[in-house]
């Protein structure tokens, strides 16, 4: 199918409109984002990224905390990985993510692509795959260790044949992960873990792409073509060279999105697509504009979906955000696990936290405006309390002249 052009915009939006729509879509403004708890949050976002790094808490916990407040971490874990009735599963989306269980059919396009390619990073052995499946059907769910061991004894990437096989089966959908235990995946077979209506649904690639386009728009409110490609990391989507032959504009039209234009001042307008519900929410039910003043004051995981796309973050928030955890220490500018501060709908600072006993240490903290001192103090105290700390200690503050104001705010906040 040839590339299509977007139809003329029906609505013109300002950058502030886009920012507010994004924050509302992400569940960070008002009480609506807290309704339904973690399951509703997961459905709203469509995907929550997983990562092994744990500083204050693991990233998937921090995403829920940023939107729902200081709910018990055990409740968050149970919502993601319920011990009896699966409400989510793990798969490749923006990265390795936890996804709502009802999204299982719509990742069939990716499972098909894996099967057609025949491997991911390692070559799996057919007999080992057959043995793993037989054991899971007979004994599962099982961890990689229970299946025979995840490592060969070398470096972290030196997977055993069993680990290679079970991860390949996860890629192709012959195995599913709906639970974790001690941060280890519990592998199972879909026929035991999934309801029949989800297991038996096999949508075509085009249906999958259209559905995931709607998911991305719902999660972001307003999307450009590159946003639609990035949210679930759909390669060859924007140019239509995928198996379905769809361009992003084709999929956006089919998903019922509204063509809009975002005002860029002297640079004219940028074409984009809006989720109809996000447009309806922009003015509010009472006809009053949405207010960023009702936005959460919180620290964000560097893996939060609000800031997944660095270019989008710069475009919408005028904020440079880079994960530096994988850089050598000497090359880090802001720190190992830098968490941006969200206040009144803007990103106004960042902190690299650590824990020592019952003390939260702000190893390196930057404020973009003096007015961010009090919100940063509030966010630090709340986060510290949530993870069981009763003290906040400041190390480096930038600019240094704001250190006394921040310390005073921390003292007033009980830190």
C-alpha positions in Angstrom: 0.0 0.0 0.0 1.4 3.4 -0.9 2.1 6.0 1.8 -1.0 8.1 2.5 -1.2 11.7 3.5 -3.1 12.8 6.6 -6.3 14.6 6.0 -6.6 18.3 6.8 -6.6 19.0 10.5 -9.9 19.4 12.2 -8.6 21.1 15.4 -5.6 23.4 16.0 -3.8 22.9 19.4 -1.3 24.9 21.3 1.8 23.3 22.9 0.1 23.8 26.3 -3.0 21.9 25.0 -0.8 19.0 24.0 1.1 19.0 27.3 -2.2 19.0 29.3 -3.7 16.3 27.1 -0.6 14.2 27.6 -0.7 14.5 31.3 -4.4 13.7 31.5 -3.9 10.7 29.2 -1.1 9.5 31.4 -3.2 9.7 34.5 -1.2 12.4 36.2 -3.9 15.1 36.5 -6.9 15.0 38.8 -8.6 12.1 40.6 -9.6 10.3 37.4 -6.1 8.9 37.0 -6.3 7.3 40.4 -9.6 5.5 39.9 -9.4 1.8 39.4 -6.0 1.4 40.9 -3.1 -0.3 39.2 -5.1 -2.4 36.8 -6.9 0.6 35.4 -3.6 2.5 35.2 -2.0 -0.3 33.3 -4.9 -0.4 30.8 -4.7 3.4 30.4 -1.0 3.3 29.7 -1.1 0.2 27.6 2.4 -0.9 28.8 4.6 -0.4 31.8 8.3 -0.9 31.3 10.3 -3.4 33.4 13.9 -3.0 34.4 16.3 -4.7 36.8 17.5 -1.5 38.4 16.1 -0.9 41.8 17.1 2.3 43.7 14.1 3.6 45.6 12.0 0.8 44.1 11.8 -1.0 40.7 10.6 1.1 37.8 7.2 -0.6 37.4 6.5 0.2 41.1 7.6 3.9 40.6 5.2 4.3 37.6 2.3 3.3 39.8 3.5 5.4 42.7 3.8 8.5 40.5 0.1 8.2 39.5 -1.6 6.6 42.5 0.4 7.9 45.4 2.0 6.0 48.3 -0.1 2.8 48.0 1.6 -0.3 49.5 4.2 -1.8 47.2 2.8 -5.3 47.9 -0.5 -4.1 46.4 1.3 -2.9 43.3 3.0 -6.2 42.9 -0.1 -8.2 43.4 -2.0 -6.1 40.8 0.7 -6.8 38.2 1.2 -10.4 39.0 -1.9 -11.8 40.6 -1.3 -15.3 42.1 -4.6 -16.8 40.9 -6.1 -14.8 38.0 -3.8 -13.3 35.4 -4.5 -9.7 34.8 -1.2 -8.9 32.9 1.5 -10.6 31.0 5.1 -9.8 30.0 6.2 -9.2 26.4 8.1 -6.9 24.1 6.4 -3.5 23.6 8.3 -0.3 24.0 10.9 -2.6 25.7 10.3 -5.5 28.0 7.0 -4.5 29.5 4.1 -5.7 31.6 0.9 -5.5 29.5 -2.8 -5.8 30.2 -3.9 -9.4 29.6 -6.5 -8.4 27.1 -3.7 -7.1 24.8 -2.4 -10.6 24.3 -4.0 -11.1 20.8 -2.7 -7.8 19.5 1.0 -8.8 19.9 0.4 -11.6 17.5 2.0 -9.5 14.7 5.3 -9.6 16.7 5.1 -13.2 17.5 4.5 -14.0 13.8 7.5 -11.9 13.0 9.7 -13.8 15.4 8.5 -17.1 14.0 9.2 -16.0 10.4 12.8 -14.8 11.4 13.5 -18.0 13.3 15.6 -16.6 16.1 16.1 -13.5 18.2 19.7 -13.2 19.6 20.5 -16.8 20.1 19.8 -19.9 18.1 17.5 -22.2 20.1 17.6 -26.0 19.8 14.4 -27.8 18.7 14.8 -30.6 21.1 15.5 -28.3 24.1 12.4 -26.3 23.2 10.3 -29.5 23.0 11.7 -30.6 26.4 10.9 -27.3 28.0 7.3 -27.3 26.7 6.8 -30.8 27.9 7.9 -29.9 31.4 5.8 -26.8 31.6 2.7 -28.7 30.5 3.4 -31.4 33.0 4.7 -29.4 36.0 4.4 -25.6 35.2 4.5 -22.8 35.9 8.3 -22.9 36.5 11.2 -20.5 36.6 14.3 -20.9 34.4 16.2 -22.2 37.4 13.5 -24.8 38.0 13.7 -25.8 34.4 17.4 -26.5 34.6 19.2 -23.2 35.2 19.4 -19.9 33.4 23.2 -19.5 33.1 26.1 -21.5 31.8 28.3 -20.1 34.6 29.9 -17.3 32.6 29.0 -13.6 32.1 25.4 -12.5 32.6 24.6 -12.9 28.9 25.9 -16.5 28.9 22.5 -18.1 28.9 22.0 -21.9 29.2 20.4 -23.8 26.4 17.3 -24.0 28.6 17.1 -20.3 29.1 17.6 -19.7 25.4 14.8 -22.1 24.6 12.2 -20.8 27.1 12.9 -17.2 26.1 12.5 -18.1 22.4 9.2 -19.8 23.2 8.1 -16.7 25.1 8.9 -14.6 21.9 6.8 -16.9 19.7 3.9 -17.2 22.1 4.3 -20.9 22.9 5.1 -19.8 26.5 3.7 -16.9 28.5 4.7 -15.1 31.7 1.9 -13.8 33.8 3.6 -14.0 37.2 7.0 -13.3 38.8 8.4 -14.6 42.0 11.5 -12.9 43.6 11.9 -11.0 40.3 12.1 -14.4 38.4 9.8 -15.0 35.6 7.4 -17.9 36.1 6.9 -19.5 32.6 3.6 -21.2 31.7 1.8 -22.4 28.7 -1.0 -20.2 27.2 -3.6 -22.9 27.3 -3.4 -22.9 31.1 -2.8 -19.2 31.7 -5.1 -17.5 29.2 -8.8 -17.5 28.8 -9.9 -19.3 25.7 -11.2 -16.2 24.0 -7.8 -14.5 24.2 -5.9 -17.6 23.3 -8.0 -18.4 20.3 -8.0 -14.8 18.9 -5.5 -14.4 16.0 -5.9 -11.0 14.5 -4.2 -10.1 11.2 -1.2 -7.8 11.3 -3.3 -4.8 10.1 -5.7 -5.2 12.9 -2.9 -5.5 15.4 -1.3 -2.2 14.2 -4.6 -0.3 14.1 -5.4 -1.4 17.7 -1.9 -0.5 19.0 -2.2 2.9 17.3 -5.3 3.5 19.3 -3.6 2.3 22.5 -0.7 4.7 21.9 -3.0 7.7 21.2 -5.1 6.9 24.3 -1.9 6.8 26.4 -0.4 10.0 25.0 -3.4 12.1 24.1 -1.8 13.6 21.0 0.7 11.8 18.8 2.8 12.5 15.8 3.8 9.8 13.3 7.1 9.2 15.1 5.2 8.9 18.5 3.0 6.2 17.0 6.1 4.3 15.9 8.0 4.7 19.1 5.4 3.9 21.8 5.4 0.2 21.0 8.6 0.3 19.0 6.9 -0.8 15.7 9.7 -1.0 13.1 8.8 -0.1 9.5 5.4 1.2 10.6 5.7 4.8 9.6 6.9 4.1 6.1 4.4 1.3 5.4 7.0 -1.3 4.7 5.5 -3.7 7.3 3.8 -6.9 6.3 0.4 -5.2 6.6 1.5 -2.4 4.3 0.1 0.2 6.7 1.5 3.7 7.2 0.9 5.5 10.5 -1.7 7.7 8.8 -3.5 4.7 7.5 -3.6 3.2 11.0 -4.6 6.4 12.6 -7.6 6.9 10.3 -8.7 3.3 10.9 -8.3 3.7 14.6 -10.7 6.7 14.6 -8.1 9.3 15.6 -8.7 13.0 14.9 -6.2 14.9 12.6 -5.0 18.0 14.4 -2.3 20.6 13.9 0.0 21.7 16.7 1.0 25.4 16.6 4.8 25.9 16.6 4.8 29.6 16.3 7.1 30.9 13.6 7.7 27.4 12.5 4.1 26.9 11.5 2.1 23.9 12.4 3.0 20.2 13.0 0.5 17.6 11.8 -0.5 15.1 14.5 -3.4 12.9 15.6 -5.5 13.2 18.8 -7.4 10.6 20.7 -11.1 11.7 20.5 -11.5 11.2 24.3 -8.5 13.4 25.0 -9.9 16.1 22.9 -13.3 15.9 24.7 -11.5 16.1 28.1 -9.4 19.1 27.1 -12.2 21.6 28.0 -13.6 19.5 30.8 -17.2 18.4 31.3 -18.1 21.8 32.8 -16.6 23.7 29.8 -13.6 24.9 31.9 -10.1 24.3 30.6 -8.1 21.6 32.2 -5.7 22.8 34.9 -2.0 21.8 35.3 -2.3 22.9 38.9 -4.2 19.7 39.6 -1.2 17.7 38.4 0.6 15.3 40.7 3.8 16.6 42.4 6.0 13.6 42.1 9.3 12.1 41.1 9.3 10.0 37.9 11.1 6.8 37.0 13.6 7.4 34.1 11.6 4.6 32.5 8.2 6.2 32.9 6.1 6.2 29.7 5.6 10.0 30.1 9.3 10.5 29.2 10.0 7.3 27.1 10.8 9.3 24.0 13.6 11.8 24.7 12.8 13.9 21.6 9.1 14.1 22.6 10.1 15.1 26.2 12.2 17.9 24.8 9.4 19.0 22.5 6.6 19.0 25.0 8.4 19.8 28.3 11.5 21.7 27.1 13.4 19.2 29.3 16.5 17.2 28.5 16.3 13.7 29.9 18.8 10.9 29.5 19.2 7.7 31.4 22.9 7.6 32.5 22.9 4.3 34.4 24.7 2.6 31.7 27.4 5.3 31.2 30.7 5.2 33.0 30.5 7.2 36.2 32.9 9.9 34.9 30.6 10.6 32.0 27.5 11.1 34.0 26.1 14.6 34.2 23.1 14.2 36.5 23.6 10.7 38.0 23.0 7.0 37.9 19.2 6.9 38.2 18.0 10.4 37.6 14.4 11.0 38.4 12.7 14.1 37.0 10.4 16.2 39.2 6.9 16.8 37.9 5.2 19.9 39.3 2.2 21.8 38.0 2.4 19.9 34.7 6.1 20.7 34.0 9.4 19.0 34.6 11.3 21.4 36.8 14.2 19.5 38.3 15.8 16.1 38.8 17.5 14.1 41.5 19.7 11.0 41.6 18.5 9.1 44.8 20.1 6.4 46.8 19.3 4.7 50.1 21.4 4.0 53.1 19.5 2.3 55.9 16.5 4.4 56.6 17.9 7.5 54.9 17.1 8.6 51.4 20.2 10.4 50.0 19.8 12.9 47.2 23.3 12.3 45.7 22.9 15.0 43.0 19.9 17.3 42.8 19.2 20.0 40.2 16.5 22.6 40.3 15.6 24.5 37.1 13.8 27.3 39.0 14.0 28.5 42.6 10.2 27.9 42.9 10.9 24.1 42.5 12.6 23.9 45.9 9.5 23.3 47.9 7.9 20.9 45.5 11.2 18.9 45.4 11.3 18.8 49.2 7.7 17.5 49.2 8.4 14.9 46.6 11.5 13.7 48.4 9.7 13.4 51.8 6.8 11.5 50.3 9.0 9.1 48.3 11.2 8.5 51.4 8.2 7.7 53.5 6.8 5.3 50.8 10.0 3.2 50.8 10.3 3.1 54.6 12.9 5.9 55.1 12.5 8.5 57.8 15.2 10.9 56.8 16.3 12.8 53.7 20.0 13.8 53.2 21.2 16.2 50.6 24.6 15.8 49.0 25.2 18.0 45.9 22.6 20.7 45.1 22.6 22.7 41.8 22.6 25.6 41.8 24.3 25.6 45.2 22.6 28.9 46.3 19.3 27.0 46.4 20.6 24.5 49.0 19.5 26.5 52.1 16.0 27.0 50.7 15.7 23.3 49.9 17.0 22.3 53.3 14.6 24.6 55.0 11.7 23.1 53.0 12.8 19.6 53.9 12.8 20.6 57.6 9.4 22.1 57.3 8.2 18.9 55.6 9.5 16.7 58.5 12.6 15.3 56.9 
